[in-house]
Amino acid sequence: MTQSLFVKIIFIVFGSISILAGLLDWKWFMKSSNARPLIKLIGYNASRLVYATLGAVAIGIALFLIP
């Protein structure tokens, strides 16, 4: 497996998890210590939107920018 394929797979997997966590309101994801500062800064629902958007961006990077 080439390095670029491995990186693509990682971006797609983590992007998918982020999208699903934002859209399906996964409590375990949103209550993690990494998500708390963002939730405190912009609010719970806005954080869900940010995570879903970041997931879509990660998948876009994997599909279009990584050779």
C-alpha positions as CSV (number, residue, x, y, z in Angstrom):
1,M,0.0,0.0,0.0
2,T,1.4,3.4,-0.9
3,Q,1.7,6.2,1.5
4,S,-0.7,8.4,-0.3
5,L,-3.4,5.7,-0.4
6,F,-3.0,5.2,3.4
7,V,-3.3,8.9,4.0
8,K,-6.5,9.0,1.8
9,I,-8.0,6.2,3.8
10,I,-7.2,7.9,7.1
11,F,-8.8,11.2,5.9
12,I,-11.9,9.4,4.7
13,V,-12.4,7.4,7.8
14,F,-11.9,10.3,10.2
15,G,-13.9,12.6,8.0
16,S,-16.8,10.1,8.0
17,I,-16.7,9.7,11.7
18,S,-16.7,13.5,12.1
19,I,-19.7,13.9,9.8
20,L,-21.7,11.2,11.5
21,A,-20.9,12.6,14.9
22,G,-22.1,16.0,13.9
23,L,-25.2,14.9,12.1
24,L,-26.3,12.0,14.4
25,D,-25.5,13.9,17.6
26,W,-23.2,11.3,19.1
27,K,-22.9,12.3,22.7
28,W,-19.7,10.4,23.4
29,F,-18.0,12.3,20.6
30,M,-19.3,15.7,21.7
31,K,-18.5,15.2,25.3
32,S,-14.9,14.3,24.7
33,S,-12.3,16.6,26.2
34,N,-11.2,17.7,22.7
35,A,-14.7,19.0,21.8
36,R,-15.4,20.8,25.1
37,P,-13.5,24.0,24.4
38,L,-15.2,24.4,21.0
39,I,-18.6,23.8,22.6
40,K,-17.9,26.3,25.3
41,L,-16.8,28.9,22.7
42,I,-19.5,28.6,20.1
43,G,-22.3,26.4,21.6
44,Y,-23.4,22.8,21.2
45,N,-25.3,23.0,17.9
46,A,-22.8,25.2,16.2
47,S,-20.0,22.7,17.2
48,R,-22.0,19.9,15.6
49,L,-22.1,21.9,12.4
50,V,-18.4,22.6,12.6
51,Y,-17.5,19.0,13.1
52,A,-19.7,17.9,10.2
53,T,-18.2,20.6,7.9
54,L,-14.6,19.6,9.0
55,G,-15.4,16.0,8.1
56,A,-16.6,17.0,4.7
57,V,-13.5,19.1,4.2
58,A,-11.3,16.1,5.2
59,I,-13.0,13.8,2.7
60,G,-12.7,16.5,0.0
61,I,-9.0,16.8,0.7
62,A,-8.6,13.0,0.4
63,L,-10.5,12.8,-2.8
64,F,-9.3,15.9,-4.7
65,L,-6.0,17.1,-3.3
66,I,-4.0,13.9,-2.3
67,P,-2.6,12.3,-5.5
